[in-house]
Amino acid sequence: MFSFKKISYLTLSYFVPILLLLLVWSVQVVSAAEVLLAPSTGSFNVGQTFTSVIKVSPGGANVNAVEASLKFDPKVFSVVSVSKDGSAFSLWTTEPTFSNSAGTITFGGGSPTPFSTQSNLINVTFKALS
């Protein structure tokens, strides 16, 4: 006759390895997404304005949200405007804002549908100061 302890031990000895196998099998490798600025370089005259697009490159993963705080040198550039036109995001947790005194651009947004291709997030118009 089997005792309860023996049945429990046998049950655990069969199910624990199966559970571990399933957990290991379900692990996925996720690549980190990158936030990019396009163009990333350029030559600009003092007083000249230019628009850069902040993009996300998912790196092979599905992305549906980004929160970012970007820094720029406020002695070299000032932000004239920030626009969401053409953005992959339709939902905004943090409306795009900027501070020329602090040299920051902050935004947070998302999309109900994840995407896996490089996509535009916001447009930033800068003015060259020096």
C-alpha positions as CSV (number, residue, x, y, z in Angstrom):
1,M,0.0,0.0,0.0
2,F,1.3,3.5,-0.9
3,S,1.5,6.2,1.7
4,F,0.6,9.8,1.0
5,K,4.2,10.9,1.4
6,K,5.4,8.4,-1.2
7,I,2.7,9.5,-3.7
8,S,3.5,13.2,-3.2
9,Y,7.2,12.5,-3.7
10,L,6.5,10.6,-6.9
11,T,4.2,13.3,-8.2
12,L,6.7,16.0,-7.5
13,S,9.5,14.0,-9.1
14,Y,7.5,13.8,-12.3
15,F,6.0,17.3,-12.5
16,V,8.9,19.5,-11.3
17,P,11.2,18.5,-14.2
18,I,8.3,18.9,-16.7
19,L,7.6,22.4,-15.2
20,L,11.2,23.4,-15.4
21,L,11.4,22.2,-19.0
22,L,8.4,24.3,-19.9
23,L,9.8,27.4,-18.2
24,V,13.1,27.1,-20.0
25,W,11.4,26.5,-23.3
26,S,9.2,29.6,-23.0
27,V,12.1,32.1,-22.4
28,Q,12.4,34.5,-25.3
29,V,15.4,36.7,-26.2
30,V,14.3,40.3,-26.3
31,S,16.4,43.0,-28.0
32,A,16.5,46.5,-26.7
33,A,14.9,49.2,-28.7
34,E,16.9,52.3,-29.5
35,V,15.7,55.9,-29.6
36,L,17.4,57.7,-32.6
37,L,17.7,61.3,-33.9
38,A,17.6,61.9,-37.6
39,P,19.7,63.5,-38.9
40,S,22.2,62.6,-36.3
41,T,24.8,65.1,-37.5
42,G,24.9,68.3,-39.6
43,S,26.4,71.7,-40.1
44,F,24.2,74.7,-39.3
45,N,24.7,78.4,-39.4
46,V,23.9,80.6,-36.3
47,G,20.2,81.5,-36.4
48,Q,19.4,78.7,-38.8
49,T,16.5,76.4,-37.9
50,F,16.3,72.7,-38.8
51,T,13.9,69.8,-37.9
52,S,15.0,66.5,-36.5
53,V,12.9,63.4,-36.2
54,I,13.1,61.4,-33.0
55,K,12.6,57.7,-34.0
56,V,12.5,54.4,-32.3
57,S,14.3,51.3,-33.8
58,P,12.7,48.2,-32.1
59,G,15.7,46.0,-32.7
60,G,13.7,43.0,-33.6
61,A,11.2,43.3,-30.8
62,N,7.6,44.5,-30.8
63,V,7.3,48.0,-29.3
64,N,4.1,49.7,-28.2
65,A,5.4,52.4,-25.8
66,V,8.4,54.7,-25.2
67,E,9.2,57.1,-22.4
68,A,12.2,59.4,-23.0
69,S,14.0,62.4,-21.6
70,L,16.5,63.7,-24.1
71,K,19.3,66.2,-23.4
72,F,20.8,68.8,-25.7
73,D,23.4,71.6,-25.1
74,P,21.3,74.8,-24.5
75,K,24.4,76.9,-25.4
76,V,24.5,75.4,-28.9
77,F,20.8,74.8,-29.7
78,S,17.3,76.0,-28.6
79,V,14.1,74.1,-29.3
80,V,11.6,76.2,-31.4
81,S,8.8,73.6,-31.4
82,V,7.9,70.0,-30.9
83,S,5.3,68.2,-33.0
84,K,3.5,64.8,-32.8
85,D,2.6,65.0,-36.6
86,G,3.3,61.6,-38.3
87,S,3.9,59.8,-35.0
88,A,3.5,56.1,-34.6
89,F,1.9,56.8,-31.2
90,S,-1.8,57.8,-30.8
91,L,-1.8,57.7,-27.0
92,W,0.4,60.1,-24.9
93,T,1.2,59.4,-21.2
94,T,3.5,62.5,-21.2
95,E,2.8,65.2,-23.8
96,P,6.0,66.2,-25.6
97,T,7.5,69.2,-23.8
98,F,10.9,70.9,-23.8
99,S,13.0,73.2,-21.6
100,N,15.6,75.4,-23.3
101,S,17.0,76.5,-20.0
102,A,17.5,72.8,-18.8
103,G,18.3,71.5,-22.3
104,T,15.7,68.7,-22.2
105,I,13.0,67.2,-24.3
106,T,10.6,64.9,-22.6
107,F,7.8,62.7,-23.9
108,G,6.0,59.4,-23.4
109,G,3.6,57.7,-25.6
110,G,2.2,54.4,-26.9
111,S,0.2,52.6,-29.5
112,P,-2.6,50.0,-29.0
113,T,-1.0,48.0,-31.7
114,P,2.7,47.0,-31.3
115,F,5.1,47.6,-34.2
116,S,8.5,46.1,-35.1
117,T,9.8,48.5,-37.7
118,Q,11.7,51.8,-37.3
119,S,9.0,54.5,-36.7
120,N,8.7,58.2,-36.1
121,L,7.8,59.5,-32.6
122,I,8.1,63.3,-32.6
123,N,9.5,66.1,-34.7
124,V,11.7,68.7,-33.0
125,T,12.6,72.0,-34.7
126,F,15.9,73.4,-33.4
127,K,17.6,76.8,-33.8
128,A,21.4,76.9,-33.9
129,L,22.7,79.4,-31.4
130,S,26.5,79.0,-31.8
